[in-house]
């Protein structure tokens, strides 16, 4: 059901919205949106996460553009490969070193 968010963003694109804001703490959604951001252009995809004083608004479209389509796809695959749906945090999961090797 996580991928359904792409349909909502696609709806925003087809109806001419400049921005689509997704509000969720789910890191799976972050990586899915990162992968699809290029195909949702010109609509800018914004990802709002966190709670309390730790809320952040991340411009996924800008991030995906800086990473490039291939790297954004690699990150989605890597996130799934590391059993991301078990935990949403990188901390303590030893994902950084394997990512460096992948790069």
Biopython code that builds the backbone (N, CA, C, O; Angstrom):
import numpy as np
from Bio.PDB.StructureBuilder import StructureBuilder

atoms = [
    (1, "UNK", "N", (0.810, -1.199, 0.000)),
    (1, "UNK", "CA", (0.000, 0.000, 0.000)),
    (1, "UNK", "C", (0.857, 1.268, 0.000)),
    (1, "UNK", "O", (0.360, 2.356, -0.290)),
    (2, "UNK", "N", (2.147, 1.125, 0.326)),
    (2, "UNK", "CA", (3.033, 2.296, 0.333)),
    (2, "UNK", "C", (3.121, 2.946, -1.035)),
    (2, "UNK", "O", (3.218, 4.169, -1.140)),
    (3, "UNK", "N", (3.089, 2.134, -2.085)),
    (3, "UNK", "CA", (3.238, 2.683, -3.433)),
    (3, "UNK", "C", (2.018, 3.487, -3.878)),
    (3, "UNK", "O", (2.084, 4.213, -4.870)),
    (4, "UNK", "N", (0.929, 3.366, -3.168)),
    (4, "UNK", "CA", (-0.278, 4.136, -3.508)),
    (4, "UNK", "C", (-0.021, 5.637, -3.464)),
    (4, "UNK", "O", (-0.683, 6.404, -4.163)),
    (5, "UNK", "N", (0.924, 6.050, -2.655)),
    (5, "UNK", "CA", (1.244, 7.475, -2.538)),
    (5, "UNK", "C", (1.718, 8.041, -3.875)),
    (5, "UNK", "O", (1.539, 9.229, -4.143)),
    (6, "UNK", "N", (2.316, 7.205, -4.710)),
    (6, "UNK", "CA", (2.755, 7.648, -6.033)),
    (6, "UNK", "C", (1.541, 8.019, -6.887)),
    (6, "UNK", "O", (1.599, 8.961, -7.677)),
    (7, "UNK", "N", (0.450, 7.281, -6.730)),
    (7, "UNK", "CA", (-0.775, 7.598, -7.474)),
    (7, "UNK", "C", (-1.334, 8.954, -7.059)),
    (7, "UNK", "O", (-1.837, 9.703, -7.897)),
    (8, "UNK", "N", (-1.247, 9.270, -5.776)),
    (8, "UNK", "CA", (-1.711, 10.578, -5.309)),
    (8, "UNK", "C", (-0.850, 11.693, -5.900)),
    (8, "UNK", "O", (-1.360, 12.734, -6.314)),
    (9, "UNK", "N", (0.449, 11.463, -5.932)),
    (9, "UNK", "CA", (1.355, 12.456, -6.510)),
    (9, "UNK", "C", (1.114, 12.581, -8.015)),
    (9, "UNK", "O", (1.166, 13.681, -8.565)),
    (10, "UNK", "N", (0.851, 11.457, -8.676)),
    (10, "UNK", "CA", (0.557, 11.472, -10.116)),
    (10, "UNK", "C", (-0.729, 12.257, -10.381)),
    (10, "UNK", "O", (-0.818, 12.987, -11.368)),
    (11, "UNK", "N", (-1.719, 12.110, -9.508)),
    (11, "UNK", "CA", (-2.963, 12.869, -9.609)),
    (11, "UNK", "C", (-2.675, 14.369, -9.556)),
    (11, "UNK", "O", (-3.217, 15.150, -10.338)),
    (12, "UNK", "N", (-1.803, 14.755, -8.609)),
    (12, "UNK", "CA", (-1.433, 16.167, -8.479)),
    (12, "UNK", "C", (-0.757, 16.662, -9.754)),
    (12, "UNK", "O", (-1.021, 17.775, -10.211)),
    (13, "UNK", "N", (0.110, 15.837, -10.323)),
    (13, "UNK", "CA", (0.801, 16.207, -11.564)),
    (13, "UNK", "C", (-0.193, 16.383, -12.710)),
    (13, "UNK", "O", (-0.141, 17.377, -13.435)),
    (14, "UNK", "N", (-1.087, 15.427, -12.870)),
    (14, "UNK", "CA", (-2.054, 15.464, -13.975)),
    (14, "UNK", "C", (-3.028, 16.629, -13.869)),
    (14, "UNK", "O", (-3.579, 17.075, -14.876)),
    (15, "UNK", "N", (-3.241, 17.120, -12.657)),
    (15, "UNK", "CA", (-4.157, 18.238, -12.454)),
    (15, "UNK", "C", (-3.431, 19.582, -12.344)),
    (15, "UNK", "O", (-4.029, 20.590, -11.969)),
    (16, "UNK", "N", (-2.146, 19.584, -12.671)),
    (16, "UNK", "CA", (-1.394, 20.827, -12.770)),
    (16, "UNK", "C", (-0.939, 21.453, -11.468)),
    (16, "UNK", "O", (-0.601, 22.636, -11.443)),
    (17, "UNK", "N", (-0.921, 20.697, -10.394)),
    (17, "UNK", "CA", (-0.444, 21.247, -9.126)),
    (17, "UNK", "C", (1.062, 21.465, -9.182)),
    (17, "UNK", "O", (1.795, 20.655, -9.750)),
    (18, "UNK", "N", (1.516, 22.560, -8.591)),
    (18, "UNK", "CA", (2.946, 22.846, -8.540)),
    (18, "UNK", "C", (3.645, 21.956, -7.515)),
    (18, "UNK", "O", (4.799, 21.571, -7.702)),
    (19, "UNK", "N", (2.941, 21.634, -6.434)),
    (19, "UNK", "CA", (3.527, 20.859, -5.337)),
    (19, "UNK", "C", (2.578, 19.763, -4.881)),
    (19, "UNK", "O", (1.357, 19.906, -4.953)),
    (20, "UNK", "N", (3.162, 18.665, -4.411)),
    (20, "UNK", "CA", (2.417, 17.610, -3.720)),
    (20, "UNK", "C", (3.186, 17.334, -2.434)),
    (20, "UNK", "O", (4.359, 16.961, -2.479)),
    (21, "UNK", "N", (2.537, 17.513, -1.295)),
    (21, "UNK", "CA", (3.191, 17.307, -0.009)),
    (21, "UNK", "C", (2.690, 16.020, 0.615)),
    (21, "UNK", "O", (1.486, 15.815, 0.766)),
    (22, "UNK", "N", (3.625, 15.156, 0.975)),
    (22, "UNK", "CA", (3.309, 13.884, 1.603)),
    (22, "UNK", "C", (3.754, 13.973, 3.057)),
    (22, "UNK", "O", (4.910, 14.298, 3.329)),
    (23, "UNK", "N", (2.857, 13.692, 3.987)),
    (23, "UNK", "CA", (3.154, 13.761, 5.419)),
    (23, "UNK", "C", (3.184, 12.357, 6.003)),
    (23, "UNK", "O", (2.138, 11.724, 6.146)),
    (24, "UNK", "N", (4.368, 11.865, 6.343)),
    (24, "UNK", "CA", (4.489, 10.539, 6.940)),
    (24, "UNK", "C", (5.873, 10.351, 7.547)),
    (24, "UNK", "O", (6.848, 10.900, 7.035)),
    (25, "UNK", "N", (5.974, 9.588, 8.624)),
    (25, "UNK", "CA", (7.292, 9.270, 9.178)),
    (25, "UNK", "C", (7.898, 8.011, 8.527)),
    (25, "UNK", "O", (9.004, 7.607, 8.886)),
    (26, "UNK", "N", (7.196, 7.400, 7.590)),
    (26, "UNK", "CA", (7.594, 6.131, 6.989)),
    (26, "UNK", "C", (8.734, 6.316, 5.989)),
    (26, "UNK", "O", (8.556, 6.967, 4.959)),
    (27, "UNK", "N", (9.901, 5.748, 6.285)),
    (27, "UNK", "CA", (11.052, 5.892, 5.389)),
    (27, "UNK", "C", (10.853, 5.139, 4.076)),
    (27, "UNK", "O", (11.471, 5.494, 3.072)),
    (28, "UNK", "N", (10.012, 4.117, 4.058)),
    (28, "UNK", "CA", (9.723, 3.412, 2.803)),
    (28, "UNK", "C", (9.157, 4.391, 1.777)),
    (28, "UNK", "O", (9.545, 4.370, 0.609)),
    (29, "UNK", "N", (8.246, 5.239, 2.216)),
    (29, "UNK", "CA", (7.629, 6.237, 1.344)),
    (29, "UNK", "C", (8.686, 7.201, 0.816)),
    (29, "UNK", "O", (8.654, 7.582, -0.354)),
    (30, "UNK", "N", (9.613, 7.589, 1.669)),
    (30, "UNK", "CA", (10.684, 8.499, 1.255)),
    (30, "UNK", "C", (11.438, 7.928, 0.058)),
    (30, "UNK", "O", (11.636, 8.625, -0.937)),
    (31, "UNK", "N", (11.855, 6.682, 0.143)),
    (31, "UNK", "CA", (12.645, 6.075, -0.930)),
    (31, "UNK", "C", (11.811, 5.794, -2.175)),
    (31, "UNK", "O", (12.321, 5.887, -3.292)),
    (32, "UNK", "N", (10.560, 5.459, -2.002)),
    (32, "UNK", "CA", (9.664, 5.259, -3.153)),
    (32, "UNK", "C", (9.486, 6.578, -3.904)),
    (32, "UNK", "O", (9.580, 6.616, -5.131)),
    (33, "UNK", "N", (9.232, 7.648, -3.172)),
    (33, "UNK", "CA", (9.069, 8.965, -3.804)),
    (33, "UNK", "C", (10.360, 9.437, -4.467)),
    (33, "UNK", "O", (10.329, 10.051, -5.534)),
    (34, "UNK", "N", (11.485, 9.150, -3.836)),
    (34, "UNK", "CA", (12.771, 9.518, -4.408)),
    (34, "UNK", "C", (12.951, 8.851, -5.772)),
    (34, "UNK", "O", (13.435, 9.472, -6.718)),
    (35, "UNK", "N", (12.559, 7.595, -5.857)),
    (35, "UNK", "CA", (12.661, 6.849, -7.111)),
    (35, "UNK", "C", (11.751, 7.430, -8.199)),
    (35, "UNK", "O", (12.169, 7.544, -9.352)),
    (36, "UNK", "N", (10.531, 7.791, -7.853)),
    (36, "UNK", "CA", (9.542, 8.249, -8.833)),
    (36, "UNK", "C", (9.554, 9.759, -9.092)),
    (36, "UNK", "O", (8.841, 10.227, -9.979)),
    (37, "UNK", "N", (10.328, 10.513, -8.360)),
    (37, "UNK", "CA", (10.281, 11.972, -8.442)),
    (37, "UNK", "C", (10.502, 12.505, -9.857)),
    (37, "UNK", "O", (9.818, 13.440, -10.273)),
    (38, "UNK", "N", (11.431, 11.936, -10.591)),
    (38, "UNK", "CA", (11.722, 12.429, -11.949)),
    (38, "UNK", "C", (10.515, 12.271, -12.861)),
    (38, "UNK", "O", (10.260, 13.135, -13.700)),
    (39, "UNK", "N", (9.768, 11.183, -12.713)),
    (39, "UNK", "CA", (8.611, 10.959, -13.583)),
    (39, "UNK", "C", (7.408, 11.805, -13.172)),
    (39, "UNK", "O", (6.420, 11.863, -13.903)),
    (40, "UNK", "N", (7.475, 12.450, -12.033)),
    (40, "UNK", "CA", (6.368, 13.287, -11.554)),
    (40, "UNK", "C", (6.588, 14.774, -11.844)),
    (40, "UNK", "O", (5.766, 15.615, -11.478)),
    (41, "UNK", "N", (7.683, 15.079, -12.491)),
    (41, "UNK", "CA", (7.983, 16.459, -12.862)),
    (41, "UNK", "C", (6.938, 16.979, -13.841)),
    (41, "UNK", "O", (6.478, 16.203, -14.679)),
    (42, "UNK", "N", (6.549, 18.213, -13.786)),
    (42, "UNK", "CA", (7.129, 19.348, -13.082)),
    (42, "UNK", "C", (6.605, 19.531, -11.658)),
    (42, "UNK", "O", (7.040, 20.450, -10.963)),
    (43, "UNK", "N", (5.677, 18.675, -11.206)),
    (43, "UNK", "CA", (5.181, 18.784, -9.838)),
    (43, "UNK", "C", (6.317, 18.488, -8.868)),
    (43, "UNK", "O", (6.985, 17.460, -8.978)),
    (44, "UNK", "N", (6.530, 19.384, -7.929)),
    (44, "UNK", "CA", (7.568, 19.199, -6.916)),
    (44, "UNK", "C", (7.000, 18.351, -5.786)),
    (44, "UNK", "O", (5.907, 18.622, -5.287)),
    (45, "UNK", "N", (7.738, 17.335, -5.388)),
    (45, "UNK", "CA", (7.306, 16.424, -4.339)),
    (45, "UNK", "C", (7.984, 16.829, -3.038)),
    (45, "UNK", "O", (9.211, 16.870, -2.952)),
    (46, "UNK", "N", (7.178, 17.126, -2.031)),
    (46, "UNK", "CA", (7.668, 17.512, -0.716)),
    (46, "UNK", "C", (7.312, 16.412, 0.281)),
    (46, "UNK", "O", (6.197, 15.892, 0.269)),
    (47, "UNK", "N", (8.257, 16.067, 1.134)),
    (47, "UNK", "CA", (8.096, 14.988, 2.109)),
    (47, "UNK", "C", (8.221, 15.589, 3.502)),
    (47, "UNK", "O", (9.292, 16.054, 3.894)),
    (48, "UNK", "N", (7.119, 15.577, 4.247)),
    (48, "UNK", "CA", (7.111, 16.132, 5.605)),
    (48, "UNK", "C", (7.167, 14.976, 6.591)),
    (48, "UNK", "O", (6.338, 14.067, 6.541)),
    (49, "UNK", "N", (8.139, 15.012, 7.481)),
    (49, "UNK", "CA", (8.329, 13.937, 8.442)),
    (49, "UNK", "C", (8.724, 14.506, 9.792)),
    (49, "UNK", "O", (9.023, 15.694, 9.914)),
    (50, "UNK", "N", (8.724, 13.659, 10.795)),
    (50, "UNK", "CA", (9.105, 14.067, 12.143)),
    (50, "UNK", "C", (7.895, 14.443, 12.981)),
    (50, "UNK", "O", (6.755, 14.426, 12.518)),
    (51, "UNK", "N", (8.185, 14.784, 14.231)),
    (51, "UNK", "CA", (7.116, 15.193, 15.140)),
    (51, "UNK", "C", (7.650, 16.240, 16.110)),
    (51, "UNK", "O", (8.857, 16.362, 16.320)),
    (52, "UNK", "N", (6.740, 16.976, 16.682)),
    (52, "UNK", "CA", (7.119, 18.009, 17.646)),
    (52, "UNK", "C", (8.062, 19.031, 17.054)),
    (52, "UNK", "O", (7.789, 19.602, 15.999)),
    (53, "UNK", "N", (9.171, 19.260, 17.731)),
    (53, "UNK", "CA", (10.175, 20.216, 17.261)),
    (53, "UNK", "C", (11.104, 19.628, 16.209)),
    (53, "UNK", "O", (11.982, 20.327, 15.703)),
    (54, "UNK", "N", (10.928, 18.377, 15.877)),
    (54, "UNK", "CA", (11.806, 17.694, 14.918)),
    (54, "UNK", "C", (11.171, 17.520, 13.546)),
    (54, "UNK", "O", (11.578, 16.643, 12.785)),
    (55, "UNK", "N", (10.191, 18.333, 13.223)),
    (55, "UNK", "CA", (9.548, 18.244, 11.913)),
    (55, "UNK", "C", (10.482, 18.795, 10.843)),
    (55, "UNK", "O", (11.181, 19.789, 11.043)),
    (56, "UNK", "N", (10.469, 18.106, 9.685)),
    (56, "UNK", "CA", (11.285, 18.544, 8.549)),
    (56, "UNK", "C", (10.456, 18.449, 7.282)),
    (56, "UNK", "O", (9.591, 17.583, 7.150)),
    (57, "UNK", "N", (10.729, 19.341, 6.362)),
    (57, "UNK", "CA", (10.109, 19.317, 5.045)),
    (57, "UNK", "C", (11.241, 19.161, 4.035)),
    (57, "UNK", "O", (12.070, 20.056, 3.873)),
    (58, "UNK", "N", (11.265, 18.013, 3.358)),
    (58, "UNK", "CA", (12.338, 17.687, 2.422)),
    (58, "UNK", "C", (11.805, 17.779, 1.002)),
    (58, "UNK", "O", (10.769, 17.198, 0.680)),
    (59, "UNK", "N", (12.509, 18.502, 0.166)),
    (59, "UNK", "CA", (12.138, 18.619, -1.238)),
    (59, "UNK", "C", (12.699, 17.387, -1.963)),
    (59, "UNK", "O", (13.861, 17.371, -2.367)),
    (60, "UNK", "N", (11.865, 16.368, -2.120)),
    (60, "UNK", "CA", (12.273, 15.104, -2.739)),
    (60, "UNK", "C", (12.686, 15.331, -4.194)),
    (60, "UNK", "O", (13.655, 14.731, -4.659)),
    (61, "UNK", "N", (11.971, 16.180, -4.908)),
    (61, "UNK", "CA", (12.281, 16.423, -6.317)),
    (61, "UNK", "C", (13.690, 16.983, -6.473)),
    (61, "UNK", "O", (14.444, 16.546, -7.342)),
    (62, "UNK", "N", (14.037, 17.936, -5.642)),
    (62, "UNK", "CA", (15.365, 18.541, -5.684)),
    (62, "UNK", "C", (16.443, 17.517, -5.326)),
    (62, "UNK", "O", (17.497, 17.458, -5.960)),
    (63, "UNK", "N", (16.166, 16.728, -4.319)),
    (63, "UNK", "CA", (17.102, 15.694, -3.885)),
    (63, "UNK", "C", (17.307, 14.645, -4.978)),
    (63, "UNK", "O", (18.438, 14.247, -5.258)),
    (64, "UNK", "N", (16.219, 14.201, -5.588)),
    (64, "UNK", "CA", (16.301, 13.212, -6.662)),
    (64, "UNK", "C", (17.074, 13.759, -7.856)),
    (64, "UNK", "O", (17.838, 13.036, -8.494)),
    (65, "UNK", "N", (16.873, 15.023, -8.149)),
    (65, "UNK", "CA", (17.596, 15.642, -9.268)),
    (65, "UNK", "C", (19.091, 15.683, -8.988)),
    (65, "UNK", "O", (19.898, 15.432, -9.883)),
    (66, "UNK", "N", (19.465, 16.000, -7.747)),
    (66, "UNK", "CA", (20.890, 16.061, -7.408)),
    (66, "UNK", "C", (21.529, 14.673, -7.398)),
    (66, "UNK", "O", (22.701, 14.530, -7.745)),
    (67, "UNK", "N", (20.769, 13.652, -7.004)),
    (67, "UNK", "CA", (21.286, 12.275, -7.000)),
    (67, "UNK", "C", (21.320, 11.666, -8.391)),
    (67, "UNK", "O", (22.221, 10.893, -8.714)),
    (68, "UNK", "N", (20.344, 12.013, -9.208)),
    (68, "UNK", "CA", (20.209, 11.391, -10.522)),
    (68, "UNK", "C", (19.275, 10.190, -10.431)),
    (68, "UNK", "O", (19.091, 9.615, -9.358)),
    (69, "UNK", "N", (18.689, 9.817, -11.563)),
    (69, "UNK", "CA", (17.695, 8.741, -11.578)),
    (69, "UNK", "C", (18.284, 7.392, -11.178)),
    (69, "UNK", "O", (17.667, 6.649, -10.415)),
    (70, "UNK", "N", (19.466, 7.072, -11.684)),
    (70, "UNK", "CA", (20.066, 5.769, -11.378)),
    (70, "UNK", "C", (20.334, 5.613, -9.886)),
    (70, "UNK", "O", (19.981, 4.595, -9.291)),
    (71, "UNK", "N", (20.960, 6.626, -9.281)),
    (71, "UNK", "CA", (21.301, 6.536, -7.865)),
    (71, "UNK", "C", (20.038, 6.479, -6.994)),
    (71, "UNK", "O", (20.009, 5.772, -5.987)),
    (72, "UNK", "N", (19.004, 7.219, -7.382)),
    (72, "UNK", "CA", (17.744, 7.187, -6.635)),
    (72, "UNK", "C", (17.131, 5.788, -6.687)),
    (72, "UNK", "O", (16.573, 5.314, -5.697)),
    (73, "UNK", "N", (17.234, 5.132, -7.835)),
    (73, "UNK", "CA", (16.738, 3.763, -7.975)),
    (73, "UNK", "C", (17.585, 2.805, -7.146)),
    (73, "UNK", "O", (17.050, 1.903, -6.501)),
    (74, "UNK", "N", (18.899, 2.992, -7.160)),
    (74, "UNK", "CA", (19.776, 2.148, -6.347)),
    (74, "UNK", "C", (19.427, 2.263, -4.869)),
    (74, "UNK", "O", (19.413, 1.267, -4.146)),
    (75, "UNK", "N", (19.145, 3.485, -4.425)),
    (75, "UNK", "CA", (18.797, 3.682, -3.014)),
    (75, "UNK", "C", (17.509, 2.963, -2.642)),
    (75, "UNK", "O", (17.410, 2.398, -1.553)),
    (76, "UNK", "N", (16.522, 2.975, -3.533)),
    (76, "UNK", "CA", (15.273, 2.266, -3.271)),
    (76, "UNK", "C", (15.538, 0.762, -3.146)),
    (76, "UNK", "O", (15.047, 0.117, -2.220)),
    (77, "UNK", "N", (16.305, 0.215, -4.072)),
    (77, "UNK", "CA", (16.623, -1.211, -4.036)),
    (77, "UNK", "C", (17.433, -1.553, -2.789)),
    (77, "UNK", "O", (17.176, -2.564, -2.135)),
    (78, "UNK", "N", (18.390, -0.729, -2.469)),
    (78, "UNK", "CA", (19.233, -0.944, -1.297)),
    (78, "UNK", "C", (18.408, -0.896, -0.014)),
    (78, "UNK", "O", (18.606, -1.706, 0.892)),
    (79, "UNK", "N", (17.497, 0.043, 0.053)),
    (79, "UNK", "CA", (16.629, 0.178, 1.226)),
    (79, "UNK", "C", (15.805, -1.098, 1.420)),
    (79, "UNK", "O", (15.675, -1.591, 2.541)),
    (80, "UNK", "N", (15.258, -1.625, 0.342)),
    (80, "UNK", "CA", (14.500, -2.870, 0.429)),
    (80, "UNK", "C", (15.375, -4.058, 0.758)),
    (80, "UNK", "O", (14.969, -4.930, 1.527)),
    (81, "UNK", "N", (16.555, -4.109, 0.197)),
    (81, "UNK", "CA", (17.483, -5.215, 0.419)),
    (81, "UNK", "C", (17.933, -5.294, 1.867)),
    (81, "UNK", "O", (18.201, -6.386, 2.367)),
    (82, "UNK", "N", (18.023, -4.173, 2.545)),
    (82, "UNK", "CA", (18.489, -4.137, 3.933)),
    (82, "UNK", "C", (17.353, -4.358, 4.932)),
    (82, "UNK", "O", (17.490, -4.042, 6.114)),
    (83, "UNK", "N", (16.246, -4.893, 4.459)),
    (83, "UNK", "CA", (15.088, -5.207, 5.316)),
    (83, "UNK", "C", (14.559, -3.973, 6.030)),
    (83, "UNK", "O", (14.356, -3.963, 7.244)),
    (84, "UNK", "N", (14.345, -2.936, 5.234)),
    (84, "UNK", "CA", (13.952, -1.636, 5.763)),
    (84, "UNK", "C", (12.624, -1.653, 6.490)),
    (84, "UNK", "O", (12.417, -0.850, 7.399)),
    (85, "UNK", "N", (11.712, -2.550, 6.117)),
    (85, "UNK", "CA", (10.397, -2.497, 6.742)),
    (85, "UNK", "C", (10.417, -3.022, 8.175)),
    (85, "UNK", "O", (9.395, -2.982, 8.859)),
    (86, "UNK", "N", (11.540, -3.504, 8.626)),
    (86, "UNK", "CA", (11.688, -3.938, 10.014)),
    (86, "UNK", "C", (11.979, -2.748, 10.931)),
    (86, "UNK", "O", (11.556, -2.719, 12.086)),
    (87, "UNK", "N", (12.708, -1.772, 10.395)),
    (87, "UNK", "CA", (13.042, -0.580, 11.163)),
    (87, "UNK", "C", (13.218, 0.585, 10.191)),
    (87, "UNK", "O", (13.676, 0.392, 9.065)),
    (88, "UNK", "N", (12.863, 1.769, 10.616)),
    (88, "UNK", "CA", (12.972, 2.918, 9.713)),
    (88, "UNK", "C", (14.249, 3.707, 9.944)),
    (88, "UNK", "O", (14.454, 4.742, 9.310)),
    (89, "UNK", "N", (15.113, 3.239, 10.838)),
    (89, "UNK", "CA", (16.319, 4.005, 11.166)),
    (89, "UNK", "C", (17.578, 3.341, 10.626)),
    (89, "UNK", "O", (17.696, 2.115, 10.641)),
    (90, "UNK", "N", (18.514, 4.149, 10.152)),
    (90, "UNK", "CA", (19.808, 3.634, 9.740)),
    (90, "UNK", "C", (20.689, 3.360, 10.961)),
    (90, "UNK", "O", (21.551, 2.481, 10.924)),
    (91, "UNK", "N", (20.476, 4.101, 12.024)),
    (91, "UNK", "CA", (21.334, 4.029, 13.196)),
    (91, "UNK", "C", (21.414, 2.601, 13.733)),
    (91, "UNK", "O", (20.395, 1.981, 14.037)),
    (92, "UNK", "N", (22.620, 2.099, 13.842)),
    (92, "UNK", "CA", (22.845, 0.784, 14.417)),
    (92, "UNK", "C", (22.562, -0.374, 13.489)),
    (92, "UNK", "O", (22.685, -1.528, 13.901)),
    (93, "UNK", "N", (22.193, -0.112, 12.266)),
    (93, "UNK", "CA", (21.843, -1.191, 11.338)),
    (93, "UNK", "C", (22.961, -1.492, 10.346)),
    (93, "UNK", "O", (22.807, -2.338, 9.465)),
    (94, "UNK", "N", (24.074, -0.806, 10.491)),
    (94, "UNK", "CA", (25.248, -1.044, 9.659)),
    (94, "UNK", "C", (24.940, -0.975, 8.171)),
    (94, "UNK", "O", (25.355, -1.836, 7.396)),
    (95, "UNK", "N", (24.219, 0.043, 7.793)),
    (95, "UNK", "CA", (23.864, 0.227, 6.392)),
    (95, "UNK", "C", (24.812, 1.177, 5.682)),
    (95, "UNK", "O", (24.859, 1.190, 4.452)),
    (96, "UNK", "N", (25.560, 1.964, 6.419)),
    (96, "UNK", "CA", (26.395, 2.988, 5.808)),
    (96, "UNK", "C", (27.589, 2.367, 5.087)),
    (96, "UNK", "O", (27.878, 2.752, 3.954)),
    (97, "UNK", "N", (28.290, 1.417, 5.709)),
    (97, "UNK", "CA", (29.448, 0.805, 5.060)),
    (97, "UNK", "C", (29.057, 0.069, 3.778)),
    (97, "UNK", "O", (29.699, 0.283, 2.750)),
    (98, "UNK", "N", (28.036, -0.786, 3.792)),
    (98, "UNK", "CA", (27.642, -1.434, 2.528)),
    (98, "UNK", "C", (27.232, -0.425, 1.450)),
    (98, "UNK", "O", (27.469, -0.658, 0.265)),
    (99, "UNK", "N", (26.623, 0.687, 1.851)),
    (99, "UNK", "CA", (26.269, 1.721, 0.879)),
    (99, "UNK", "C", (27.524, 2.316, 0.259)),
    (99, "UNK", "O", (27.560, 2.581, -0.943)),
    (100, "UNK", "N", (28.555, 2.527, 1.072)),
    (100, "UNK", "CA", (29.821, 3.044, 0.543)),
    (100, "UNK", "C", (30.413, 2.075, -0.473)),
    (100, "UNK", "O", (30.954, 2.503, -1.493)),
    (101, "UNK", "N", (30.317, 0.786, -0.207)),
    (101, "UNK", "CA", (30.809, -0.224, -1.146)),
    (101, "UNK", "C", (29.990, -0.198, -2.436)),
    (101, "UNK", "O", (30.549, -0.292, -3.530)),
    (102, "UNK", "N", (28.676, -0.072, -2.311)),
    (102, "UNK", "CA", (27.804, -0.004, -3.467)),
    (102, "UNK", "C", (28.154, 1.183, -4.360)),
    (102, "UNK", "O", (28.172, 1.070, -5.585)),
    (103, "UNK", "N", (28.432, 2.327, -3.726)),
    (103, "UNK", "CA", (28.774, 3.528, -4.489)),
    (103, "UNK", "C", (30.050, 3.313, -5.267)),
    (103, "UNK", "O", (30.502, 4.214, -5.973)),
]
sb = StructureBuilder()
sb.init_structure("model")
sb.init_model(0)
sb.init_chain("A")
sb.init_seg("    ")
for serial, (resi, resn, name, xyz) in enumerate(atoms, 1):
    if name == "N":
        sb.init_residue(resn, " ", resi, " ")
    sb.init_atom(name, np.array(xyz, "f"), 0.0, 1.0, " ", f" {name:<3s}", serial, name[0])
structure = sb.get_structure()
